[in-house]
Structures are given as C-alpha cells and as structure tokens.
Amino acid sequence: MSTVTAPDPHSELPGRIMAREMAEQPEVLRRILDEGAPAVRKVAREIAARAPRFVLLTARGTSDNAALYAKYLLEVRLGLPCGLTSMSTTTAYGARPDLTDVLVVTVSQSGGSPDLVASTRAAREAGAITLAVTNNPDSPLAGVSEYHIDIMAGPEKALPATKTYTASLLALYLFVEGLRGGDGGPAHVLPELAAGLLARQDEVRALAARYRFAERMVITSRGYGYPTAKEAALKLMETSYIPALAYSGADLLHGPLAMVDNVSPVIAVVTDGKGGEALQPVLDRLRGRGADLVVIGPRGQVERASAGFVLPTENVAEEVQPVLEIIPLQLLAYEVTIARGQDPDAPRALAKVTETH
C-alpha cells in the first residue's frame, strides 16, 4: 500500500495536525467499510421499511457539502426528491411544517451545534424520521435523533475538516446504497486509491505554486463533482484566505463567466461520467476565454488543460469518485497555505465547533 511521504505528519512545523489527519484517510475509509458498514445497512433497512416520501438534509459548512453529495445520490440513485433545509425557518422564525413520513438527515462532524440540534428536535416533533450522521455518537445531535450513523473518523483536531469529510461521504454513500438494497461494493476500491493520491504530494506542491499569489479563484464542476468544488473552495478560503468562488458549471455560464479572463485561475473538477460530460461546454468556453484552467479529473481531460492532477477513474463508479476528488484539493489548500506563510491547523477567527443558533 502507498504511504504519505510529504508533508511529514510527525513534524513540528505548521500544518502538522492537518497533515496527519489527511494521512489517516485511507485507514478511516477502510474502517468504515470493514467495521461500520453493517450498522449503516441496518439503519438503512429500518428506514427503507418506513418508506419516506421525500428527504430533507440539514448541515452547515463542510458537512453541508457532504449533505449536497447525499442529495445527488438520493435523487439519482433512488429517485427520492430532496431539499437542503434552511434552519432559521425553525430556529429563528418558529415555523413548524408537517414532516410526517419525511426523512430528515442531519450531518455534523461534532453533533454539537445548537441550531442543528434544535431543528432536528423540532423535525422529530413534527413527525419526521430523523437520522444524525456524526463523528460523535455521544453528541447532543445523536441524542435527539431517532437514528444515528457514526462515521468513525476518530478525533479531528485541525480546524479544517479533512478525514471527517471523506468519512461522511462514504457513510452517506453506504446509507443510500442500503436504502436501495445494495451492498456498496463500488466503494471497496477507495482506501487503496486514496493512499495512492496522498503519496503524490510532490505533484500537488508543484501545482500550488500557481496559486501562491492568487487574489481570487474560481472552482467549477457539475453533478457529483459539484459538492467537491464547494468543499475545495471552502478549504482554500478557510486555510489560505484566498477568496474562492464555487459554481456549478451551468451557473457559471449564467453570468459569472464574465469575470474570467486570461489571468483568472479556474479549477475544474471533472468527474468521469455524466457529470463530466455535462461540464464539457463550460470547459470549452473557459478555454475560449484563455482562462488559466487546471483540471482535476481523468487523464484525457487534464491533457487538454493548462495543468492538472490526474485522478484514477478507470473502473471507479462515478458516484464514489467524489471521495477521491477532494483529496488532491485538500492537499492543494494545505500547500498553498504553507507557501503563503500561514498555518492551516489554526485559521484565524475559526472554532472547531461553530455554535450557531
């Protein structure tokens, strides 16, 4: 199995905690598949037997990007209509919609944010089937939810979430597959492939040199890759403080494309599948505008860009590729931050548990 050689997760340099936690991702993914999957399938079977009529997903920050991934899975794989909730309708405005037979899935690394707990409690009182997906089975959120899935990532101490994000993606994938009676077989390639990506740190470091002095960045994708674009933008903003704007490729063409010129760095996350096919007209327009286009995706797509990072997509199902796509982008955020003389472990003005109400 490949191992991470850089950054050194045992050093005393800035970023050592984030480096260590990124390096743990193959082990976390393997733990979920080997130890956590049976419990996830059990929860999925029980919820499937109750035949929810649609799904609401509740989350903040990184977990919100994981929830968006689950939205794509539920709508594409199961045909279940889904929505991302606005918690303030409950916590600030006191709305109490009828949620009978609605599945409410709340995703949170800590399970401790008061608005997540309050909105989930209100949803359960309104008749919803409530499921918490957290890294803390003893959290307040797990306590107020009818069902709970433990993402089994272990303690995460760096402020930027890395291993808890990929763990959430995998746990949500296994849950959705369990709802449809699947065994999640396509996910079993992920631990080894993730280890291989982490071992390619030097490639990412070279790529990061393009963005050391960037004043802004645009990240785009479509389909299953869109949550990756949003999570990559969040990682870059919270670690390096570069304003990073994430757009669906379709939305990018509806106006924001005007700000892209021949000095504008654009990262395109190209999933190998229907999402990547839908992104092609956007890539053509970006090339036409002379954008500094970097592609994270299959080799053929990278070769047509200014630069990029080749992902192992052969024989990898489109719906699980986001677990791999984000890893080089986590590394990119790390390397850009280090190059700018900052510490990715402790971004300014941030706390690990954000207590919104």
ABEGO torsion letter per residue (X at the ends): XBBBAOBBAABABBGAAAAAAAAAAAAAAAAAAAAAAAAAAAAAAAAAAAGBABBBBBBBEAAAAAAAAAAAAAAAAAGBBBBBBBAAAAAAAGBBBBABGBBBBBBBAAGABAAAAAAAAAAAAAGBBBBBBBABAABAAAAABABBBBAGAEBBABABBAAAAAAAAAAAAAAAAAAAGBAGAAAAAAAAAAAAAAAAAAAAAAAAAAAAABABBBBBBBEAAAAAAAAAAAAAAAAAGBBBBBBBAAAAAAGAAAABBAABBBBBBBBBEAAAAAAAAAAAAAAAAGBBBBBBEBAAAAAABABEBBBBABGBBAAAAAAAAAAAAAAAAAAAAAAAGBBAABBBGBBABBBBX
